[in-house]
Amino acid sequence: MTGSPPSSYHASDGPAYERFLGRWTERLATAFADFARLPDDGDVLEVGCGTGSLAAEVARRRPQCRITGTDIAEPYVRYARKHRTSVNLGC
């Protein structure tokens, strides 16, 4: 049995990701936040936040809480920091 070949995908461009996938993640963020049924209080950590669509939706719903997003792809985090000002993003 052989392992899967390594992915050739390289997360290098936040705006390109946003054009390609972000339009869908923004639409899905509302449904996913509904599905998650988060409690009304407490902080939230989103691991693998990409360009921040879900973290921004949660922050919109819970302005009293601290919402933190993190992602291994620094270009996505840079994009999210610039465009999702309601969310504390780090990597």
PyMOL Python script that loads the backbone (N, CA, C, O; Angstrom):
from pymol import cmd

cmd.read_pdbstr("""\
ATOM      1  N   MET A   1       0.845  -1.170   0.000  1.00  0.00           N
ATOM      2  CA  MET A   1       0.000   0.000   0.000  1.00  0.00           C
ATOM      3  C   MET A   1       0.896   1.241   0.000  1.00  0.00           C
ATOM      4  O   MET A   1       1.837   1.337   0.787  1.00  0.00           O
ATOM      5  N   THR A   2       0.599   2.164  -0.868  1.00  0.00           N
ATOM      6  CA  THR A   2       1.385   3.391  -0.950  1.00  0.00           C
ATOM      7  C   THR A   2       0.583   4.555  -0.398  1.00  0.00           C
ATOM      8  O   THR A   2      -0.647   4.560  -0.447  1.00  0.00           O
ATOM      9  N   GLY A   3       1.288   5.526   0.122  1.00  0.00           N
ATOM     10  CA  GLY A   3       0.640   6.724   0.650  1.00  0.00           C
ATOM     11  C   GLY A   3       0.233   7.659  -0.472  1.00  0.00           C
ATOM     12  O   GLY A   3       0.649   7.497  -1.619  1.00  0.00           O
ATOM     13  N   SER A   4      -0.565   8.614  -0.133  1.00  0.00           N
ATOM     14  CA  SER A   4      -0.987   9.618  -1.103  1.00  0.00           C
ATOM     15  C   SER A   4       0.185  10.530  -1.428  1.00  0.00           C
ATOM     16  O   SER A   4       1.002  10.817  -0.553  1.00  0.00           O
ATOM     17  N   PRO A   5       0.281  10.989  -2.668  1.00  0.00           N
ATOM     18  CA  PRO A   5       1.345  11.929  -3.005  1.00  0.00           C
ATOM     19  C   PRO A   5       1.100  13.246  -2.286  1.00  0.00           C
ATOM     20  O   PRO A   5      -0.049  13.601  -2.022  1.00  0.00           O
ATOM     21  N   PRO A   6       2.149  13.965  -1.972  1.00  0.00           N
ATOM     22  CA  PRO A   6       1.955  15.258  -1.306  1.00  0.00           C
ATOM     23  C   PRO A   6       1.180  16.204  -2.212  1.00  0.00           C
ATOM     24  O   PRO A   6       1.287  16.144  -3.437  1.00  0.00           O
ATOM     25  N   SER A   7       0.421  17.054  -1.603  1.00  0.00           N
ATOM     26  CA  SER A   7      -0.372  18.023  -2.348  1.00  0.00           C
ATOM     27  C   SER A   7       0.542  19.048  -3.009  1.00  0.00           C
ATOM     28  O   SER A   7       1.548  19.456  -2.428  1.00  0.00           O
ATOM     29  N   SER A   8       0.199  19.453  -4.198  1.00  0.00           N
ATOM     30  CA  SER A   8       0.968  20.495  -4.866  1.00  0.00           C
ATOM     31  C   SER A   8       0.362  21.873  -4.585  1.00  0.00           C
ATOM     32  O   SER A   8       0.875  22.890  -5.052  1.00  0.00           O
ATOM     33  N   TYR A   9      -0.719  21.897  -3.828  1.00  0.00           N
ATOM     34  CA  TYR A   9      -1.361  23.173  -3.494  1.00  0.00           C
ATOM     35  C   TYR A   9      -0.483  23.965  -2.529  1.00  0.00           C
ATOM     36  O   TYR A   9       0.042  23.421  -1.557  1.00  0.00           O
ATOM     37  N   HIS A  10      -0.335  25.241  -2.811  1.00  0.00           N
ATOM     38  CA  HIS A  10       0.442  26.120  -1.952  1.00  0.00           C
ATOM     39  C   HIS A  10      -0.387  27.381  -1.705  1.00  0.00           C
ATOM     40  O   HIS A  10      -0.677  28.130  -2.637  1.00  0.00           O
ATOM     41  N   ALA A  11      -0.759  27.606  -0.467  1.00  0.00           N
ATOM     42  CA  ALA A  11      -1.589  28.755  -0.108  1.00  0.00           C
ATOM     43  C   ALA A  11      -0.750  30.018  -0.151  1.00  0.00           C
ATOM     44  O   ALA A  11      -0.118  30.381   0.841  1.00  0.00           O
ATOM     45  N   SER A  12      -0.738  30.688  -1.291  1.00  0.00           N
ATOM     46  CA  SER A  12       0.159  31.827  -1.448  1.00  0.00           C
ATOM     47  C   SER A  12      -0.548  33.152  -1.709  1.00  0.00           C
ATOM     48  O   SER A  12       0.115  34.188  -1.753  1.00  0.00           O
ATOM     49  N   ASP A  13      -1.872  33.159  -1.883  1.00  0.00           N
ATOM     50  CA  ASP A  13      -2.534  34.381  -2.309  1.00  0.00           C
ATOM     51  C   ASP A  13      -3.934  34.485  -1.689  1.00  0.00           C
ATOM     52  O   ASP A  13      -4.868  33.827  -2.145  1.00  0.00           O
ATOM     53  N   GLY A  14      -4.070  35.310  -0.655  1.00  0.00           N
ATOM     54  CA  GLY A  14      -5.356  35.497   0.007  1.00  0.00           C
ATOM     55  C   GLY A  14      -6.445  36.029  -0.907  1.00  0.00           C
ATOM     56  O   GLY A  14      -7.544  35.476  -0.913  1.00  0.00           O
ATOM     57  N   PRO A  15      -6.188  37.087  -1.687  1.00  0.00           N
ATOM     58  CA  PRO A  15      -7.227  37.591  -2.579  1.00  0.00           C
ATOM     59  C   PRO A  15      -7.677  36.552  -3.621  1.00  0.00           C
ATOM     60  O   PRO A  15      -8.861  36.483  -3.949  1.00  0.00           O
ATOM     61  N   ALA A  16      -6.750  35.757  -4.135  1.00  0.00           N
ATOM     62  CA  ALA A  16      -7.126  34.725  -5.110  1.00  0.00           C
ATOM     63  C   ALA A  16      -8.006  33.669  -4.447  1.00  0.00           C
ATOM     64  O   ALA A  16      -9.000  33.230  -5.027  1.00  0.00           O
ATOM     65  N   TYR A  17      -7.643  33.264  -3.239  1.00  0.00           N
ATOM     66  CA  TYR A  17      -8.465  32.304  -2.496  1.00  0.00           C
ATOM     67  C   TYR A  17      -9.857  32.878  -2.277  1.00  0.00           C
ATOM     68  O   TYR A  17     -10.858  32.181  -2.448  1.00  0.00           O
ATOM     69  N   GLU A  18      -9.916  34.133  -1.904  1.00  0.00           N
ATOM     70  CA  GLU A  18     -11.201  34.766  -1.637  1.00  0.00           C
ATOM     71  C   GLU A  18     -12.072  34.788  -2.890  1.00  0.00           C
ATOM     72  O   GLU A  18     -13.275  34.542  -2.809  1.00  0.00           O
ATOM     73  N   ARG A  19     -11.473  35.079  -4.051  1.00  0.00           N
ATOM     74  CA  ARG A  19     -12.242  35.066  -5.304  1.00  0.00           C
ATOM     75  C   ARG A  19     -12.704  33.659  -5.641  1.00  0.00           C
ATOM     76  O   ARG A  19     -13.819  33.468  -6.125  1.00  0.00           O
ATOM     77  N   PHE A  20     -11.858  32.683  -5.391  1.00  0.00           N
ATOM     78  CA  PHE A  20     -12.160  31.299  -5.773  1.00  0.00           C
ATOM     79  C   PHE A  20     -13.121  30.632  -4.798  1.00  0.00           C
ATOM     80  O   PHE A  20     -14.118  30.044  -5.218  1.00  0.00           O
ATOM     81  N   LEU A  21     -12.836  30.716  -3.510  1.00  0.00           N
ATOM     82  CA  LEU A  21     -13.615  29.984  -2.517  1.00  0.00           C
ATOM     83  C   LEU A  21     -14.349  30.902  -1.549  1.00  0.00           C
ATOM     84  O   LEU A  21     -15.386  30.519  -1.007  1.00  0.00           O
ATOM     85  N   GLY A  22     -13.843  32.082  -1.325  1.00  0.00           N
ATOM     86  CA  GLY A  22     -14.431  32.981  -0.341  1.00  0.00           C
ATOM     87  C   GLY A  22     -15.884  33.308  -0.587  1.00  0.00           C
ATOM     88  O   GLY A  22     -16.656  33.450   0.361  1.00  0.00           O
ATOM     89  N   ARG A  23     -16.267  33.429  -1.825  1.00  0.00           N
ATOM     90  CA  ARG A  23     -17.673  33.735  -2.120  1.00  0.00           C
ATOM     91  C   ARG A  23     -18.589  32.638  -1.596  1.00  0.00           C
ATOM     92  O   ARG A  23     -19.744  32.900  -1.260  1.00  0.00           O
ATOM     93  N   TRP A  24     -18.081  31.416  -1.524  1.00  0.00           N
ATOM     94  CA  TRP A  24     -18.877  30.303  -0.986  1.00  0.00           C
ATOM     95  C   TRP A  24     -18.776  30.243   0.529  1.00  0.00           C
ATOM     96  O   TRP A  24     -19.767  29.964   1.205  1.00  0.00           O
ATOM     97  N   THR A  25     -17.595  30.501   1.070  1.00  0.00           N
ATOM     98  CA  THR A  25     -17.456  30.416   2.527  1.00  0.00           C
ATOM     99  C   THR A  25     -18.288  31.503   3.214  1.00  0.00           C
ATOM    100  O   THR A  25     -18.804  31.275   4.309  1.00  0.00           O
ATOM    101  N   GLU A  26     -18.425  32.662   2.603  1.00  0.00           N
ATOM    102  CA  GLU A  26     -19.282  33.695   3.194  1.00  0.00           C
ATOM    103  C   GLU A  26     -20.731  33.240   3.217  1.00  0.00           C
ATOM    104  O   GLU A  26     -21.430  33.465   4.205  1.00  0.00           O
ATOM    105  N   ARG A  27     -21.190  32.613   2.164  1.00  0.00           N
ATOM    106  CA  ARG A  27     -22.574  32.121   2.126  1.00  0.00           C
ATOM    107  C   ARG A  27     -22.789  30.991   3.117  1.00  0.00           C
ATOM    108  O   ARG A  27     -23.842  30.905   3.749  1.00  0.00           O
ATOM    109  N   LEU A  28     -21.800  30.129   3.252  1.00  0.00           N
ATOM    110  CA  LEU A  28     -21.933  28.990   4.156  1.00  0.00           C
ATOM    111  C   LEU A  28     -21.717  29.360   5.617  1.00  0.00           C
ATOM    112  O   LEU A  28     -22.145  28.619   6.502  1.00  0.00           O
ATOM    113  N   ALA A  29     -21.070  30.478   5.890  1.00  0.00           N
ATOM    114  CA  ALA A  29     -20.775  30.873   7.275  1.00  0.00           C
ATOM    115  C   ALA A  29     -22.046  31.020   8.094  1.00  0.00           C
ATOM    116  O   ALA A  29     -22.077  30.602   9.252  1.00  0.00           O
ATOM    117  N   THR A  30     -23.089  31.598   7.529  1.00  0.00           N
ATOM    118  CA  THR A  30     -24.348  31.775   8.257  1.00  0.00           C
ATOM    119  C   THR A  30     -24.951  30.426   8.631  1.00  0.00           C
ATOM    120  O   THR A  30     -25.344  30.213   9.778  1.00  0.00           O
ATOM    121  N   ALA A  31     -25.021  29.524   7.671  1.00  0.00           N
ATOM    122  CA  ALA A  31     -25.590  28.202   7.940  1.00  0.00           C
ATOM    123  C   ALA A  31     -24.738  27.420   8.938  1.00  0.00           C
ATOM    124  O   ALA A  31     -25.274  26.736   9.810  1.00  0.00           O
ATOM    125  N   PHE A  32     -23.422  27.519   8.813  1.00  0.00           N
ATOM    126  CA  PHE A  32     -22.552  26.786   9.723  1.00  0.00           C
ATOM    127  C   PHE A  32     -22.635  27.354  11.137  1.00  0.00           C
ATOM    128  O   PHE A  32     -22.639  26.597  12.108  1.00  0.00           O
ATOM    129  N   ALA A  33     -22.699  28.670  11.261  1.00  0.00           N
ATOM    130  CA  ALA A  33     -22.836  29.283  12.591  1.00  0.00           C
ATOM    131  C   ALA A  33     -24.160  28.874  13.234  1.00  0.00           C
ATOM    132  O   ALA A  33     -24.216  28.636  14.440  1.00  0.00           O
ATOM    133  N   ASP A  34     -25.228  28.792  12.433  1.00  0.00           N
ATOM    134  CA  ASP A  34     -26.510  28.291  12.948  1.00  0.00           C
ATOM    135  C   ASP A  34     -26.359  26.852  13.431  1.00  0.00           C
ATOM    136  O   ASP A  34     -26.801  26.507  14.527  1.00  0.00           O
ATOM    137  N   PHE A  35     -25.739  26.028  12.615  1.00  0.00           N
ATOM    138  CA  PHE A  35     -25.554  24.607  12.919  1.00  0.00           C
ATOM    139  C   PHE A  35     -24.721  24.401  14.186  1.00  0.00           C
ATOM    140  O   PHE A  35     -25.002  23.493  14.968  1.00  0.00           O
ATOM    141  N   ALA A  36     -23.714  25.224  14.390  1.00  0.00           N
ATOM    142  CA  ALA A  36     -22.808  25.068  15.538  1.00  0.00           C
ATOM    143  C   ALA A  36     -23.509  25.341  16.867  1.00  0.00           C
ATOM    144  O   ALA A  36     -23.096  24.821  17.904  1.00  0.00           O
ATOM    145  N   ARG A  37     -24.554  26.143  16.842  1.00  0.00           N
ATOM    146  CA  ARG A  37     -25.313  26.475  18.057  1.00  0.00           C
ATOM    147  C   ARG A  37     -24.393  26.814  19.229  1.00  0.00           C
ATOM    148  O   ARG A  37     -24.463  26.196  20.291  1.00  0.00           O
ATOM    149  N   LEU A  38     -23.552  27.786  19.020  1.00  0.00           N
ATOM    150  CA  LEU A  38     -22.619  28.227  20.057  1.00  0.00           C
ATOM    151  C   LEU A  38     -23.376  28.839  21.222  1.00  0.00           C
ATOM    152  O   LEU A  38     -24.425  29.451  21.020  1.00  0.00           O
ATOM    153  N   PRO A  39     -22.865  28.686  22.436  1.00  0.00           N
ATOM    154  CA  PRO A  39     -23.511  29.353  23.575  1.00  0.00           C
ATOM    155  C   PRO A  39     -23.399  30.869  23.431  1.00  0.00           C
ATOM    156  O   PRO A  39     -22.581  31.368  22.658  1.00  0.00           O
ATOM    157  N   ASP A  40     -24.219  31.588  24.173  1.00  0.00           N
ATOM    158  CA  ASP A  40     -24.261  33.045  24.059  1.00  0.00           C
ATOM    159  C   ASP A  40     -23.041  33.735  24.646  1.00  0.00           C
ATOM    160  O   ASP A  40     -22.774  34.893  24.325  1.00  0.00           O
ATOM    161  N   ASP A  41     -22.300  33.046  25.495  1.00  0.00           N
ATOM    162  CA  ASP A  41     -21.142  33.687  26.111  1.00  0.00           C
ATOM    163  C   ASP A  41     -19.894  32.837  25.894  1.00  0.00           C
ATOM    164  O   ASP A  41     -19.975  31.676  25.490  1.00  0.00           O
ATOM    165  N   GLY A  42     -18.753  33.433  26.167  1.00  0.00           N
ATOM    166  CA  GLY A  42     -17.491  32.716  26.012  1.00  0.00           C
ATOM    167  C   GLY A  42     -16.788  33.066  24.718  1.00  0.00           C
ATOM    168  O   GLY A  42     -17.412  33.449  23.728  1.00  0.00           O
ATOM    169  N   ASP A  43     -15.494  32.926  24.750  1.00  0.00           N
ATOM    170  CA  ASP A  43     -14.672  33.218  23.585  1.00  0.00           C
ATOM    171  C   ASP A  43     -14.699  32.052  22.601  1.00  0.00           C
ATOM    172  O   ASP A  43     -15.050  30.928  22.962  1.00  0.00           O
ATOM    173  N   VAL A  44     -14.325  32.335  21.350  1.00  0.00           N
ATOM    174  CA  VAL A  44     -14.324  31.320  20.297  1.00  0.00           C
ATOM    175  C   VAL A  44     -12.969  31.333  19.603  1.00  0.00           C
ATOM    176  O   VAL A  44     -12.435  32.394  19.281  1.00  0.00           O
ATOM    177  N   LEU A  45     -12.424  30.152  19.379  1.00  0.00           N
ATOM    178  CA  LEU A  45     -11.205  29.980  18.591  1.00  0.00           C
ATOM    179  C   LEU A  45     -11.558  29.166  17.360  1.00  0.00           C
ATOM    180  O   LEU A  45     -12.023  28.031  17.471  1.00  0.00           O
ATOM    181  N   GLU A  46     -11.339  29.741  16.190  1.00  0.00           N
ATOM    182  CA  GLU A  46     -11.537  28.994  14.946  1.00  0.00           C
ATOM    183  C   GLU A  46     -10.168  28.617  14.396  1.00  0.00           C
ATOM    184  O   GLU A  46      -9.364  29.486  14.061  1.00  0.00           O
ATOM    185  N   VAL A  47      -9.911  27.336  14.307  1.00  0.00           N
ATOM    186  CA  VAL A  47      -8.647  26.820  13.788  1.00  0.00           C
ATOM    187  C   VAL A  47      -8.864  26.479  12.319  1.00  0.00           C
ATOM    188  O   VAL A  47      -9.780  25.733  11.973  1.00  0.00           O
ATOM    189  N   GLY A  48      -8.012  27.034  11.457  1.00  0.00           N
ATOM    190  CA  GLY A  48      -8.180  26.839  10.016  1.00  0.00           C
ATOM    191  C   GLY A  48      -9.175  27.839   9.464  1.00  0.00           C
ATOM    192  O   GLY A  48     -10.060  27.476   8.690  1.00  0.00           O
ATOM    193  N   CYS A  49      -9.036  29.095   9.858  1.00  0.00           N
ATOM    194  CA  CYS A  49     -10.035  30.112   9.522  1.00  0.00           C
ATOM    195  C   CYS A  49      -9.959  30.606   8.084  1.00  0.00           C
ATOM    196  O   CYS A  49     -10.845  31.335   7.638  1.00  0.00           O
ATOM    197  N   GLY A  50      -8.921  30.223   7.352  1.00  0.00           N
ATOM    198  CA  GLY A  50      -8.813  30.707   5.968  1.00  0.00           C
ATOM    199  C   GLY A  50      -8.808  32.220   5.935  1.00  0.00           C
ATOM    200  O   GLY A  50      -8.012  32.850   6.630  1.00  0.00           O
ATOM    201  N   THR A  51      -9.680  32.812   5.142  1.00  0.00           N
ATOM    202  CA  THR A  51      -9.732  34.264   5.032  1.00  0.00           C
ATOM    203  C   THR A  51     -10.740  34.888   5.989  1.00  0.00           C
ATOM    204  O   THR A  51     -11.036  36.078   5.882  1.00  0.00           O
ATOM    205  N   GLY A  52     -11.270  34.103   6.919  1.00  0.00           N
ATOM    206  CA  GLY A  52     -12.026  34.638   8.042  1.00  0.00           C
ATOM    207  C   GLY A  52     -13.529  34.772   7.914  1.00  0.00           C
ATOM    208  O   GLY A  52     -14.135  35.481   8.718  1.00  0.00           O
ATOM    209  N   SER A  53     -14.155  34.137   6.955  1.00  0.00           N
ATOM    210  CA  SER A  53     -15.601  34.297   6.771  1.00  0.00           C
ATOM    211  C   SER A  53     -16.403  33.830   7.980  1.00  0.00           C
ATOM    212  O   SER A  53     -17.274  34.553   8.463  1.00  0.00           O
ATOM    213  N   LEU A  54     -16.120  32.644   8.466  1.00  0.00           N
ATOM    214  CA  LEU A  54     -16.883  32.119   9.600  1.00  0.00           C
ATOM    215  C   LEU A  54     -16.585  32.904  10.872  1.00  0.00           C
ATOM    216  O   LEU A  54     -17.503  33.234  11.623  1.00  0.00           O
ATOM    217  N   ALA A  55     -15.327  33.202  11.118  1.00  0.00           N
ATOM    218  CA  ALA A  55     -14.972  33.976  12.310  1.00  0.00           C
ATOM    219  C   ALA A  55     -15.675  35.329  12.297  1.00  0.00           C
ATOM    220  O   ALA A  55     -16.136  35.791  13.341  1.00  0.00           O
ATOM    221  N   ALA A  56     -15.766  35.966  11.144  1.00  0.00           N
ATOM    222  CA  ALA A  56     -16.443  37.260  11.036  1.00  0.00           C
ATOM    223  C   ALA A  56     -17.935  37.121  11.298  1.00  0.00           C
ATOM    224  O   ALA A  56     -18.530  37.989  11.937  1.00  0.00           O
ATOM    225  N   GLU A  57     -18.542  36.059  10.820  1.00  0.00           N
ATOM    226  CA  GLU A  57     -19.970  35.828  11.072  1.00  0.00           C
ATOM    227  C   GLU A  57     -20.232  35.607  12.556  1.00  0.00           C
ATOM    228  O   GLU A  57     -21.198  36.144  13.099  1.00  0.00           O
ATOM    229  N   VAL A  58     -19.392  34.830  13.211  1.00  0.00           N
ATOM    230  CA  VAL A  58     -19.548  34.601  14.647  1.00  0.00           C
ATOM    231  C   VAL A  58     -19.345  35.912  15.406  1.00  0.00           C
ATOM    232  O   VAL A  58     -20.078  36.194  16.354  1.00  0.00           O
ATOM    233  N   ALA A  59     -18.366  36.711  15.003  1.00  0.00           N
ATOM    234  CA  ALA A  59     -18.129  38.002  15.644  1.00  0.00           C
ATOM    235  C   ALA A  59     -19.319  38.940  15.463  1.00  0.00           C
ATOM    236  O   ALA A  59     -19.658  39.697  16.372  1.00  0.00           O
ATOM    237  N   ARG A  60     -19.944  38.891  14.308  1.00  0.00           N
ATOM    238  CA  ARG A  60     -21.129  39.720  14.059  1.00  0.00           C
ATOM    239  C   ARG A  60     -22.255  39.334  15.011  1.00  0.00           C
ATOM    240  O   ARG A  60     -22.964  40.200  15.524  1.00  0.00           O
ATOM    241  N   ARG A  61     -22.416  38.049  15.243  1.00  0.00           N
ATOM    242  CA  ARG A  61     -23.480  37.553  16.115  1.00  0.00           C
ATOM    243  C   ARG A  61     -23.176  37.749  17.599  1.00  0.00           C
ATOM    244  O   ARG A  61     -24.092  37.868  18.413  1.00  0.00           O
ATOM    245  N   ARG A  62     -21.903  37.781  17.946  1.00  0.00           N
ATOM    246  CA  ARG A  62     -21.519  37.805  19.353  1.00  0.00           C
ATOM    247  C   ARG A  62     -20.507  38.924  19.614  1.00  0.00           C
ATOM    248  O   ARG A  62     -19.358  38.648  19.958  1.00  0.00           O
ATOM    249  N   PRO A  63     -20.923  40.173  19.454  1.00  0.00           N
ATOM    250  CA  PRO A  63     -19.976  41.285  19.594  1.00  0.00           C
ATOM    251  C   PRO A  63     -19.371  41.393  20.993  1.00  0.00           C
ATOM    252  O   PRO A  63     -18.325  42.021  21.161  1.00  0.00           O
ATOM    253  N   GLN A  64     -19.999  40.804  21.981  1.00  0.00           N
ATOM    254  CA  GLN A  64     -19.492  40.878  23.347  1.00  0.00           C
ATOM    255  C   GLN A  64     -18.377  39.876  23.609  1.00  0.00           C
ATOM    256  O   GLN A  64     -17.726  39.949  24.651  1.00  0.00           O
ATOM    257  N   CYS A  65     -18.144  38.955  22.706  1.00  0.00           N
ATOM    258  CA  CYS A  65     -17.157  37.893  22.895  1.00  0.00           C
ATOM    259  C   CYS A  65     -15.906  38.139  22.059  1.00  0.00           C
ATOM    260  O   CYS A  65     -15.932  38.880  21.076  1.00  0.00           O
ATOM    261  N   ARG A  66     -14.833  37.514  22.461  1.00  0.00           N
ATOM    262  CA  ARG A  66     -13.585  37.589  21.692  1.00  0.00           C
ATOM    263  C   ARG A  66     -13.555  36.397  20.730  1.00  0.00           C
ATOM    264  O   ARG A  66     -13.628  35.242  21.150  1.00  0.00           O
ATOM    265  N   ILE A  67     -13.450  36.696  19.457  1.00  0.00           N
ATOM    266  CA  ILE A  67     -13.397  35.668  18.418  1.00  0.00           C
ATOM    267  C   ILE A  67     -11.990  35.705  17.834  1.00  0.00           C
ATOM    268  O   ILE A  67     -11.536  36.743  17.353  1.00  0.00           O
ATOM    269  N   THR A  68     -11.305  34.565  17.879  1.00  0.00           N
ATOM    270  CA  THR A  68      -9.942  34.489  17.371  1.00  0.00           C
ATOM    271  C   THR A  68      -9.885  33.433  16.285  1.00  0.00           C
ATOM    272  O   THR A  68     -10.370  32.317  16.471  1.00  0.00           O
ATOM    273  N   GLY A  69      -9.295  33.780  15.154  1.00  0.00           N
ATOM    274  CA  GLY A  69      -9.093  32.839  14.067  1.00  0.00           C
ATOM    275  C   GLY A  69      -7.607  32.603  13.853  1.00  0.00           C
ATOM    276  O   GLY A  69      -6.794  33.510  14.029  1.00  0.00           O
ATOM    277  N   THR A  70      -7.263  31.397  13.478  1.00  0.00           N
ATOM    278  CA  THR A  70      -5.870  31.070  13.186  1.00  0.00           C
ATOM    279  C   THR A  70      -5.818  30.155  11.965  1.00  0.00           C
ATOM    280  O   THR A  70      -6.732  29.366  11.726  1.00  0.00           O
ATOM    281  N   ASP A  71      -4.760  30.269  11.213  1.00  0.00           N
ATOM    282  CA  ASP A  71      -4.588  29.441  10.022  1.00  0.00           C
ATOM    283  C   ASP A  71      -3.099  29.294   9.747  1.00  0.00           C
ATOM    284  O   ASP A  71      -2.316  30.194  10.051  1.00  0.00           O
ATOM    285  N   ILE A  72      -2.711  28.181   9.182  1.00  0.00           N
ATOM    286  CA  ILE A  72      -1.313  27.930   8.843  1.00  0.00           C
ATOM    287  C   ILE A  72      -0.875  28.754   7.628  1.00  0.00           C
ATOM    288  O   ILE A  72       0.318  28.985   7.430  1.00  0.00           O
ATOM    289  N   ALA A  73      -1.831  29.192   6.824  1.00  0.00           N
ATOM    290  CA  ALA A  73      -1.520  29.937   5.594  1.00  0.00           C
ATOM    291  C   ALA A  73      -1.452  31.437   5.900  1.00  0.00           C
ATOM    292  O   ALA A  73      -2.483  32.107   5.965  1.00  0.00           O
ATOM    293  N   GLU A  74      -0.260  31.950   6.085  1.00  0.00           N
ATOM    294  CA  GLU A  74      -0.067  33.362   6.408  1.00  0.00           C
ATOM    295  C   GLU A  74      -0.720  34.302   5.391  1.00  0.00           C
ATOM    296  O   GLU A  74      -1.257  35.329   5.808  1.00  0.00           O
ATOM    297  N   PRO A  75      -0.709  34.017   4.077  1.00  0.00           N
ATOM    298  CA  PRO A  75      -1.386  34.921   3.140  1.00  0.00           C
ATOM    299  C   PRO A  75      -2.888  35.041   3.412  1.00  0.00           C
ATOM    300  O   PRO A  75      -3.473  36.102   3.194  1.00  0.00           O
ATOM    301  N   TYR A  76      -3.504  33.974   3.880  1.00  0.00           N
ATOM    302  CA  TYR A  76      -4.929  34.025   4.201  1.00  0.00           C
ATOM    303  C   TYR A  76      -5.151  34.851   5.453  1.00  0.00           C
ATOM    304  O   TYR A  76      -6.106  35.624   5.529  1.00  0.00           O
ATOM    305  N   VAL A  77      -4.280  34.693   6.429  1.00  0.00           N
ATOM    306  CA  VAL A  77      -4.387  35.469   7.662  1.00  0.00           C
ATOM    307  C   VAL A  77      -4.196  36.954   7.365  1.00  0.00           C
ATOM    308  O   VAL A  77      -4.923  37.791   7.901  1.00  0.00           O
ATOM    309  N   ARG A  78      -3.229  37.286   6.517  1.00  0.00           N
ATOM    310  CA  ARG A  78      -3.022  38.692   6.135  1.00  0.00           C
ATOM    311  C   ARG A  78      -4.286  39.263   5.494  1.00  0.00           C
ATOM    312  O   ARG A  78      -4.700  40.379   5.808  1.00  0.00           O
ATOM    313  N   TYR A  79      -4.888  38.496   4.600  1.00  0.00           N
ATOM    314  CA  TYR A  79      -6.124  38.947   3.947  1.00  0.00           C
ATOM    315  C   TYR A  79      -7.216  39.165   4.993  1.00  0.00           C
ATOM    316  O   TYR A  79      -7.900  40.188   4.983  1.00  0.00           O
ATOM    317  N   ALA A  80      -7.371  38.200   5.890  1.00  0.00           N
ATOM    318  CA  ALA A  80      -8.415  38.297   6.906  1.00  0.00           C
ATOM    319  C   ALA A  80      -8.189  39.486   7.835  1.00  0.00           C
ATOM    320  O   ALA A  80      -9.142  40.179   8.192  1.00  0.00           O
ATOM    321  N   ARG A  81      -6.960  39.726   8.224  1.00  0.00           N
ATOM    322  CA  ARG A  81      -6.659  40.884   9.089  1.00  0.00           C
ATOM    323  C   ARG A  81      -7.068  42.187   8.418  1.00  0.00           C
ATOM    324  O   ARG A  81      -7.553  43.108   9.076  1.00  0.00           O
ATOM    325  N   LYS A  82      -6.871  42.259   7.126  1.00  0.00           N
ATOM    326  CA  LYS A  82      -7.186  43.484   6.381  1.00  0.00           C
ATOM    327  C   LYS A  82      -8.692  43.650   6.164  1.00  0.00           C
ATOM    328  O   LYS A  82      -9.200  44.770   6.198  1.00  0.00           O
ATOM    329  N   HIS A  83      -9.408  42.546   5.940  1.00  0.00           N
ATOM    330  CA  HIS A  83     -10.812  42.623   5.548  1.00  0.00           C
ATOM    331  C   HIS A  83     -11.806  42.214   6.628  1.00  0.00           C
ATOM    332  O   HIS A  83     -12.998  42.492   6.492  1.00  0.00           O
ATOM    333  N   ARG A  84     -11.366  41.582   7.662  1.00  0.00           N
ATOM    334  CA  ARG A  84     -12.275  41.126   8.736  1.00  0.00           C
ATOM    335  C   ARG A  84     -11.858  41.806  10.037  1.00  0.00           C
ATOM    336  O   ARG A  84     -11.322  41.165  10.941  1.00  0.00           O
ATOM    337  N   THR A  85     -12.104  43.082  10.118  1.00  0.00           N
ATOM    338  CA  THR A  85     -11.602  43.875  11.242  1.00  0.00           C
ATOM    339  C   THR A  85     -12.266  43.530  12.565  1.00  0.00           C
ATOM    340  O   THR A  85     -11.755  43.914  13.617  1.00  0.00           O
ATOM    341  N   SER A  86     -13.396  42.814  12.548  1.00  0.00           N
ATOM    342  CA  SER A  86     -14.088  42.470  13.782  1.00  0.00           C
ATOM    343  C   SER A  86     -13.491  41.239  14.462  1.00  0.00           C
ATOM    344  O   SER A  86     -13.949  40.840  15.533  1.00  0.00           O
ATOM    345  N   VAL A  87     -12.477  40.639  13.849  1.00  0.00           N
ATOM    346  CA  VAL A  87     -11.934  39.379  14.337  1.00  0.00           C
ATOM    347  C   VAL A  87     -10.449  39.554  14.656  1.00  0.00           C
ATOM    348  O   VAL A  87      -9.722  40.211  13.912  1.00  0.00           O
ATOM    349  N   ASN A  88     -10.008  38.965  15.764  1.00  0.00           N
ATOM    350  CA  ASN A  88      -8.592  38.933  16.115  1.00  0.00           C
ATOM    351  C   ASN A  88      -7.972  37.738  15.399  1.00  0.00           C
ATOM    352  O   ASN A  88      -8.265  36.593  15.745  1.00  0.00           O
ATOM    353  N   LEU A  89      -7.132  37.985  14.420  1.00  0.00           N
ATOM    354  CA  LEU A  89      -6.557  36.885  13.638  1.00  0.00           C
ATOM    355  C   LEU A  89      -5.077  36.771  13.859  1.00  0.00           C
ATOM    356  O   LEU A  89      -4.366  37.775  13.902  1.00  0.00           O
ATOM    357  N   GLY A  90      -4.612  35.556  14.000  1.00  0.00           N
ATOM    358  CA  GLY A  90      -3.205  35.295  14.207  1.00  0.00           C
ATOM    359  C   GLY A  90      -2.804  33.993  13.540  1.00  0.00           C
ATOM    360  O   GLY A  90      -3.633  33.311  12.938  1.00  0.00           O
ATOM    361  N   CYS A  91      -1.564  33.663  13.646  1.00  0.00           N
ATOM    362  CA  CYS A  91      -1.139  32.380  13.076  1.00  0.00           C
ATOM    363  C   CYS A  91      -0.082  31.789  13.957  1.00  0.00           C
ATOM    364  O   CYS A  91       0.424  30.704  13.670  1.00  0.00           O
TER     365      CYS A  91
END
""", "prot")
cmd.dss("prot")
cmd.show_as("cartoon", "prot")
cmd.util.cbc("prot")
cmd.orient("prot")
